């Protein structure tokens, strides 16, 4: 049976799940779109799959072992979050990690944690998650007022890292006995002696930076060397530089 109407209850729920953070939180699920992302989904986290008629004709092998619902191409445009729909959307269970888990992982691997304070841009969030996996960080801790990590734009930007990197969402950011370095315009330039120990990198809001409360709790304020008239870098770029410096 092919779903041909956007008034179908399954389709209405899918659209809400795509568009509303509250629905994602209530259901404990989120949507993932595209072939590349689909093959990254852990089997135990897959809830349901929706494919367009065209996708099924061209990529049937990809879902032959899955239970899936066929959707007309026109209806699929409504559940897609991209300008050019890719033909496959999955509903996936959200993960839940504690701060203790991330800290324990760090202790075992002697690695770095990234702490995000009110980061708002979905693209930045997703890029940090993806780059964090590449740089080998232990995990990400983010304030509750940061961008929704399950926003479709965040999910796309992670390129699959969302399924592997542990993260924790907290009401308040607390001291956990880790050496903390805050990325701050008033900080000292980091050098070859910086970030040599296990640490947490504190990254603030794109426009306003770290809150005063978080900045004052940091063990040290650091900044990235700048040339020319540039005052600061994109939050994701700055975080990437610091993550790789910590890894080095």
Secondary structure by P-SEA (a helix, b strand, c coil): ccccccccaaaaaaaaaaccaaaaaaacccccccaaaaaacccccccbbbbcaaaaacccccccccbbbbbcaaaaaaaccccccccbbbbbbbbbbcaaaaaaaaaaacbbbbbbcccccaaaaaaaaaaaaaacccbbbbcccccccccaaaaaaaccccccbbbbbbccccccccbbbbbcccccccccccccccbbbbbccccccccaaaaaacccccccccccccccccaaaaaaaaaaaaac
